[in-house]
Amino acid sequence: MSTSDGLCPCSIRSLRWRGVIEEYRDFLPVSSTTPVVSLLEGGTPLIEAPRLSARIGARVMLKIEGANPTGSFKDRGMTMAISKAVEEGARAVVCASTGNTSASAAAFAGRAGLTSAVLIPEGYIALGKLAQALIHGSRVLQLRGNFDQALTIVRELGEKAPVTVVNSVNPYRIEGQKSGAFEIVDQLGEAPDLHCIPVGNAGNITAYWKGYQEFKEAGRSTRLPRMHGFQAAGAAPIVAGHPIEHPDTVATAIRIGNPASWEGATSAASESGGGIAAVTDEQILEAYRFLAQEESIFCEPASAASVAGLMTYGLPDGLGPGSTVVCVLTGHGLKDPDIAISQIQVPTVVDADLSAVLEELGLS
Ligand SMILES: *Cc1c(COP(=O)(O)O)cnc(C)c1O
């Protein structure tokens, strides 16, 4: 079967996804001569969450950013940052990272033939993310310090050495990450009423708000969502109103005490009529288990902060059963298997015979 343009019906056409830059070129600072470095990032699923919807009392949808090539939304910004770095003649890139930025930088830099170095906080990086940075050939330095200290050093490196910084202080990162909002509008046919998102260094909430605004200005949507950002209670500088010197949370991807895009986050919240609030590690882990067990979506703990916020605070005034809520699930659960295993019973060991298995399963 084929459509009038000779192509297969829509489901197979999605296999023609060309990556963030090619799909949204008109909205990005690229020219026809920009060398596009892409792993076909973006184009991630927006999936209904029926049990969460029933619990919240609105239509809740999940944006599965773990489906990106390196397993997190960081790829959306990295395709832009690395493409522009190559265009500008860079030979090496560097970043500070709680893990996912380093995984993405390592992969995209490698793809472009650039060398990369990453600074990560010693002892607070999920195993999967460390594995990615290493296997993609990045020079990995584990800093005796936290993310905020790593970012300070990386910014100085960018000024003193011939390296391009690919943290979200690099404006091209935010540009690429806007595409998440574009996709949500394209997938829903309209902007949602409420957008829930974890907040760490605050680049992503800044980028989504920019993306929603640009699509509305271009006539691709008729409204803007309220932006609700959620920080982990032990790492909630924006909620507290001051930097946190020793941020602490199980959600290592948002274990950040002094966000680089602080102002972007507060503007997104205030301009949209939304807010920034905190969720405890217990609330984060409850949402994390709920998503895995009730919706069969395995995300990493930081990602579950968006759903934890929605579950904890409920719908804001004025929204009800007819409303659409999008929660961004920023990274894949496999990034951090240690947390998953700590949350559930360890597997039972049985003898290698049928009767032992039947008995253990209660089927004998
Ligand atoms: C980077 C990251 C975040 C935080 O995003 P910011 O742009 O730093 O606010 C949240 N979740 C995951 C999985 C991440 O990798």
The ligand as an ORCA input file, in Angstrom:
! r2SCAN-3c Opt
* xyz 0 1
  C      21.202     16.643     32.344
  C      20.062     15.905     32.895
  C      19.030     16.537     33.611
  C      19.070     17.974     33.974
  O      18.949     18.820     32.872
  P      19.438     20.344     33.015
  O      19.395     20.866     31.636
  O      20.813     20.288     33.575
  O      18.484     21.004     33.946
  C      17.961     15.786     34.026
  N      17.893     14.454     33.775
  C      18.861     13.824     33.091
  C      18.720     12.368     32.858
  C      19.971     14.522     32.631
  O      20.928     13.864     31.980
*
